[in-house]
């Protein structure tokens, strides 16, 4: 059953927190959140005449990749994240999650370059 609170939250995030403008590309990075919330965000971005782009991730899988990855692969992941979020065409917010069993030196993405949504 659809929860209308998700629609309200999506509307607040797109109209108040990020102020999506017509034609603006919006990166929606769904990390361990319900698909229904991602769908609500997509619809809200479209309602604001924005263009939604979606990337879904799961922390359990990210943790496995980082904990057992080789240095070159992890470095490339960090460089990709910086490239992806530094794109001036994208509007994005971030809510950084911690992975307590992953040392911060293992993952080199510089999240200080991302504006915080909440």
N, C-alpha and C positions, 0 to 999 in steps of 0.2 A: 504494500500500500504506500502511496506517495505521501511524503511528509512535507507540507507546505512551508515549514520552517526553513527547509533547505533553500527554497526559492527566495525567501526573505533575506537569508544570509547572503546568498549569491548576489542579489540586487544591491545590498549594502556594500559588498566588496567591489562590485563593478561601477556603481554610480557614486558612492561616497569615498571609499578608501582609495580607489585607483582612478576614478573619474575617466572611464573609457570614452574615447572620442570616436566618431564615425571613421571607418577605414583603418583604425589602429589595429595592429597585430597584437594579440594577447596570448602569452604563454601560460598555459594552465598546467602546472606540474602536480599531478596527483600522487602523493606519496602516502601509501597506506590509508587512504580515505575511501569511503564508500563510492561506488560507481554513480550512485544517485546524486551525490554532491558534485561530481565532475560534470554530469549531464546538466544539473541546475546551473553551474557556472557557464557551460557552453551556451545554453539558452539565454542567459542573462547578458553575456557578451554580445550575442547576435542581436538581442533586443536593443542594445546600445549601438547597433550598427558596427560593432567591432568584428574582427576576424579571429576566431579562436584557433589556437594550435595546442595540441594536447600531448603530454608525455606522462605515461604512468610508470611508477616505480614502486618497488616493495623493499623496505628496509632489510628484511631478512635476506633477500637475494643480494642487495648491495653489500651487506655485511660479509656475506660469504665470498663475494668477489674481492673485497678489500683485504680480508684476513688471509686468504690463501692465494692472493695474486702476486705476480712478480713486479718488481719495481718499475720496469718499463711500461707495463700495462696500466698500473696505478697512476703513473705520471701522465700517461696519455689521457686517462679518464679525467684527471684534474684539468689538463689543458683544454679538453673538449668542453668541460663544464664552464670554464672561464669564457671560452669562445662563444658558447651558446647563450649565456646570460649577458654577455657584453654587447650583443647585437643591438645597435641603436634603433632598429625598426620594431623591436619588441617591447611591450610594456609588461613588466612582471613584478611580482612581490615575492618575498621569501619568508619562510618560517623554518629556520634551521633546526633540525632535529639532531640530537646527540645519539651516538652509538657508543655506550659506555665501554664496550669491550674492544673498540677500535681506537687505537692511538691517533691523535690528531696529526702526527707526522706521517701517518700512512697515506693520507688522502690530501692532495696538495691544492685542491680548488680554493681560490681566494673569494670567500663569500662576502668579504667586506665591500665588494664592488656591486652588490645587489641591494636594491632598496628593500626595506622591510615592510611587508604588508600588514602584519599583525604581530 
